[in-house]
């Protein structure tokens, strides 16, 4: 199946693994000088073919990835994540270090041969998108379990992988022996399953925020218009005494923006106070990000200025004689 997948037109690279994304496994792990590796956290293992890092675009920071030479009968090798290297060998170079891996019910790490670290890979998401720290190590399939991989990743040349789904499924199902069948999904769908709750929360936040903004704009426009109407005589007097249109516009706009500025300060204080309670609803975003606070404050003041400008311009264009005769 892997060879057939690699030969498909449009497929850039293909790799087999022992578990799909967010479904990694663990194994008993022992490292010289550490009494209990498990006490440091969860160490996930991924059994892969050599092209895995190329398909997933997981960068090898130091050392090397797997090659076809890393097969049965050759020295056992592994690639570890940067976080794992720092946790197990702090202040040392992890390349060349020995660790013992116990795979299978009858295999014990205590009697397992030495597996040498040959590469350091960048940290990646494992069980979920918010894993931290990300302790992950990779073993070449031909040295561990060549017949136990049930998942395959394909990287296609086209930017839209969905357009290739049916063709890939049809070709691989034809190559599948016996009555087996192939299920093909874009990797984005797997990620979307993990991020759905955050996207729903973000949509609700945006909807409620947009509704509140509309209500604020309509209310502010109404209040400023009502105020301008009642101050028509005053504005006419100002114009008759030599006030320029720009002066009248500035006066009306400031009258509308000042209370909004005070409200923005109060609102930012409330938001900062309740931020810890909504942090769990956000993905890869701090609830107290100063940039976001500044942007929201600037947007509110801009909206307040726009809502005040329309009645301000109308007031400035009014005939001062008509305003004076109105009362």
Residue pairs with C-beta under 8 A, 6 or more apart in sequence:
1 16
1 152
1 172
1 175
1 176
2 14
2 15
2 16
2 49
2 152
4 171
4 172
4 175
5 11
5 14
5 152
5 154
5 168
5 172
6 13
6 14
8 154
8 167
8 168
8 171
10 156
10 157
10 158
10 164
11 154
11 155
11 156
11 157
11 168
12 55
12 155
12 156
12 157
13 51
13 54
13 55
13 154
13 155
14 51
14 55
14 152
14 153
14 154
14 155
15 48
15 49
15 50
15 51
15 52
15 54
15 55
15 56
15 152
15 153
16 48
16 49
16 141
16 149
16 151
16 152
16 153
17 46
17 47
17 48
17 49
17 52
17 149
17 151
17 152
17 153
18 25
18 46
18 47
18 48
18 141
18 145
18 148
18 149
18 150
18 151
19 25
19 46
19 151
20 151
20 190
21 125
21 187
21 190
21 191
22 125
22 126
22 127
22 128
22 190
22 194
24 44
24 45
24 46
24 126
24 127
24 136
25 44
25 45
25 46
26 42
26 43
26 44
26 45
27 43
27 45
27 101
27 102
27 103
27 109
28 101
28 102
28 107
28 108
28 109
29 37
29 38
29 43
29 99
29 100
29 101
29 102
29 109
30 37
30 99
30 100
30 102
30 109
30 110
30 112
31 37
31 88
31 89
31 97
31 98
31 99
31 100
32 98
34 40
34 88
37 43
37 88
40 87
40 88
40 135
41 87
41 133
41 135
42 127
42 135
43 84
43 135
43 136
43 137
44 126
44 127
44 135
44 136
44 137
45 101
45 103
45 136
45 137
45 138
45 139
46 52
46 136
46 137
46 138
46 139
47 138
47 139
47 140
47 141
47 144
47 145
47 148
47 149
48 66
48 138
48 139
48 140
48 141
49 66
49 140
49 141
49 149
50 65
50 66
50 67
50 68
50 70
50 140
52 58
52 65
52 66
52 138
52 153
53 59
53 60
53 65
53 66
53 79
53 121
54 65
54 155
55 153
55 154
55 155
56 124
56 153
58 121
58 122
58 124
59 121
59 122
60 79
60 119
60 120
60 121
60 122
61 82
61 120
61 121
61 122
62 95
62 119
62 120
63 79
63 95
63 117
63 118
63 119
63 120
64 118
64 119
65 79
65 119
65 121
66 77
66 79
66 138
66 140
70 77
70 140
70 142
70 143
71 140
71 142
71 143
72 142
72 143
72 146
74 143
75 116
76 113
76 114
76 115
76 116
76 139
76 143
77 115
77 116
77 117
77 118
77 139
77 140
77 143
78 99
78 101
78 115
78 116
78 117
78 118
78 137
78 138
78 139
79 117
79 118
79 119
79 120
79 121
79 137
79 138
80 88
80 94
80 117
80 119
80 120
80 121
80 136
80 137
80 138
81 120
81 121
81 122
81 123
81 124
81 134
81 135
81 136
81 137
82 120
82 121
82 122
82 123
83 123
83 133
83 134
83 135
83 136
84 134
84 135
84 136
84 137
85 94
85 117
85 120
87 133
87 135
88 94
88 97
88 99
89 97
94 117
94 120
95 117
95 118
95 119
95 120
96 116
96 117
97 116
97 117
98 114
98 115
98 116
98 117
99 114
99 115
99 117
99 137
100 109
100 110
100 112
100 113
100 114
100 115
101 109
101 112
101 115
101 139
102 108
102 109
102 110
102 112
103 144
103 145
115 139
121 136
121 138
123 133
123 134
123 136
124 134
124 136
125 131
125 134
126 134
126 136
128 194
129 191
129 194
129 195
129 283
129 284
130 283
141 149
153 187
154 168
156 164
156 168
158 164
161 186
161 187
161 188
162 186
165 184
165 185
165 186
168 184
169 182
169 183
169 184
172 182
172 184
173 180
173 181
173 182
176 182
192 199
195 283
198 281
198 282
198 283
201 281
201 282
205 281
213 300
213 303
216 300
216 303
217 303
217 306
217 307
220 256
220 260
220 303
220 304
220 307
220 308
221 307
221 308
221 310
221 311
223 256
224 252
224 255
224 256
224 307
224 308
224 311
224 312
225 310
225 311
227 252
227 255
227 256
228 235
228 252
228 311
228 312
228 314
228 315
231 315
232 315
232 318
232 323
232 326
233 323
233 324
233 326
233 327
235 248
235 251
235 252
235 315
235 318
235 320
235 323
236 318
236 320
236 321
236 322
236 323
236 324
236 326
237 320
237 323
237 324
238 247
238 248
238 251
239 248
239 318
239 320
239 323
240 320
240 321
240 324
245 316
245 317
246 316
248 312
248 315
248 316
249 309
249 312
249 313
249 315
249 316
250 312
251 312
252 308
252 311
252 312
252 315
252 316
253 305
253 308
253 309
253 312
255 308
256 304
256 305
256 307
256 308
256 312
257 301
257 304
257 305
257 308
260 300
260 301
260 304
261 301
261 304
263 300
264 297
264 300
264 301
267 300
268 293
268 296
268 297
271 293
272 288
272 293
275 287
275 288
276 287
278 287
279 286
279 287
285 292
